[in-house]
Amino acid sequence: TNPHATLASIQQLSQLTDKKNIILLAGGILQVPQLEQDFISILQQLKTVILFGRDAIKIARFLENTQITENLKLAVQLAKNIASKENIILLSPFCASFDQFLDYKVRGKLFIDLMNAYKYNY
């Protein structure tokens, strides 16, 4: 639930695939005053960043490759619609979850449930 954890996740995945194959789902309540330029530069290299939650519009001002939805369920649906089979959908919100969820565990469980309900048809 912080930018450093998101950056670590992206760096790990970029060992397996090009950053342009990563679709990041992020958002909630931003807990830093602003995003660091290095972090923004990494996010700009992703296929897209789908934002949801209270501070989605605030975060989108820092990025060019964003789409905004109301909540995680809509974010997952959008990601599924734009993903191809080589893409990775990553939930790493870099924000607190309590604007829409009891805690990060509830948010994570919903993401898993939504992704498990989806079947790729390629």
C-alpha positions as CSV (number, residue, x, y, z in Angstrom):
1,T,0.0,0.0,0.0
2,N,2.9,2.4,-0.7
3,P,4.8,3.4,-3.8
4,H,7.9,1.5,-2.8
5,A,6.0,-1.8,-2.7
6,T,4.5,-1.1,-6.1
7,L,7.9,-0.3,-7.5
8,A,9.3,-3.5,-6.1
9,S,6.4,-5.5,-7.7
10,I,7.0,-3.9,-11.1
11,Q,10.7,-4.5,-11.0
12,Q,10.1,-8.2,-10.2
13,L,7.6,-8.6,-13.0
14,S,9.9,-6.8,-15.4
15,Q,12.4,-9.6,-15.1
16,L,9.7,-11.9,-16.6
17,T,8.2,-9.5,-19.2
18,D,8.6,-6.1,-20.7
19,K,7.0,-3.3,-18.6
20,K,4.8,-2.5,-21.6
21,N,3.0,-5.8,-20.8
22,I,1.9,-4.7,-17.3
23,I,-1.5,-3.3,-16.6
24,L,-1.4,-1.7,-13.1
25,L,-4.5,-1.4,-11.0
26,A,-4.0,1.3,-8.3
27,G,-5.7,3.8,-6.2
28,G,-7.4,4.6,-2.9
29,I,-6.1,7.2,-0.5
30,L,-2.7,8.5,-1.4
31,Q,-0.5,8.6,1.7
32,V,2.4,10.6,0.3
33,P,2.2,14.4,-0.5
34,Q,3.3,13.8,-4.1
35,L,4.7,11.0,-6.3
36,E,8.4,10.9,-6.9
37,Q,9.6,11.5,-10.4
38,D,11.4,8.2,-10.6
39,F,8.2,6.4,-9.6
40,I,6.2,8.4,-12.2
41,S,8.8,7.5,-14.9
42,I,8.4,3.8,-14.1
43,L,4.6,4.0,-14.2
44,Q,4.8,5.7,-17.6
45,Q,6.5,2.7,-19.0
46,L,3.6,0.4,-18.3
47,K,0.8,-0.5,-20.8
48,T,-1.6,1.5,-18.7
49,V,-2.4,2.4,-15.1
50,I,-6.1,2.0,-14.2
51,L,-7.0,4.1,-11.2
52,F,-9.9,3.9,-8.8
53,G,-10.8,5.3,-5.4
54,R,-10.8,8.6,-3.7
55,D,-7.5,10.0,-5.1
56,A,-7.7,8.6,-8.6
57,I,-8.0,12.0,-10.3
58,K,-5.3,13.5,-8.1
59,I,-2.9,10.6,-9.1
60,A,-3.9,10.8,-12.8
61,R,-2.5,14.4,-12.9
62,F,1.0,12.9,-12.6
63,L,0.6,10.3,-15.4
64,E,-0.3,10.2,-19.1
65,N,-1.2,6.5,-19.5
66,T,-4.2,6.3,-17.1
67,Q,-7.8,5.4,-17.1
68,I,-10.1,6.1,-14.2
69,T,-12.9,3.9,-12.8
70,E,-15.1,4.2,-9.7
71,N,-14.0,1.0,-8.0
72,L,-11.8,-2.2,-8.1
73,K,-14.5,-4.3,-9.8
74,L,-14.8,-1.8,-12.7
75,A,-11.0,-1.6,-12.8
76,V,-10.7,-5.3,-13.2
77,Q,-13.3,-5.4,-15.9
78,L,-11.5,-2.6,-17.8
79,A,-8.2,-4.4,-17.5
80,K,-9.7,-7.6,-18.7
81,N,-11.2,-5.8,-21.7
82,I,-7.8,-4.3,-22.8
83,A,-5.5,-7.1,-21.8
84,S,-4.0,-9.5,-24.3
85,K,-2.6,-12.9,-23.4
86,E,0.9,-11.6,-22.9
87,N,-0.3,-8.9,-20.4
88,I,-0.1,-9.1,-16.7
89,I,-2.8,-7.5,-14.5
90,L,-1.1,-6.3,-11.3
91,L,-3.0,-5.0,-8.3
92,S,-0.4,-2.9,-6.4
93,P,-2.4,0.2,-5.3
94,F,0.3,2.3,-3.6
95,C,-2.5,3.8,-1.6
96,A,-4.5,3.0,1.5
97,S,-7.6,1.0,1.0
98,F,-9.9,2.4,3.6
99,D,-11.9,4.7,1.3
100,Q,-13.6,1.6,-0.2
101,F,-12.6,-1.4,1.9
102,L,-12.3,-2.4,5.5
103,D,-8.6,-3.1,4.9
104,Y,-6.1,-4.2,2.3
105,K,-6.9,-7.9,2.9
106,V,-10.5,-7.4,1.8
107,R,-9.3,-5.5,-1.3
108,G,-6.9,-8.3,-2.1
109,K,-9.5,-11.0,-1.7
110,L,-11.9,-9.2,-4.0
111,F,-9.2,-8.8,-6.6
112,I,-8.4,-12.6,-6.4
113,D,-12.1,-13.4,-6.7
114,L,-12.7,-11.1,-9.6
115,M,-9.6,-12.5,-11.5
116,N,-10.5,-16.1,-10.7
117,A,-14.0,-15.5,-12.2
118,Y,-12.4,-14.5,-15.5
119,K,-11.4,-16.9,-18.1
120,Y,-9.3,-15.9,-21.1
121,N,-10.8,-16.8,-24.4
122,Y,-7.9,-16.7,-26.9
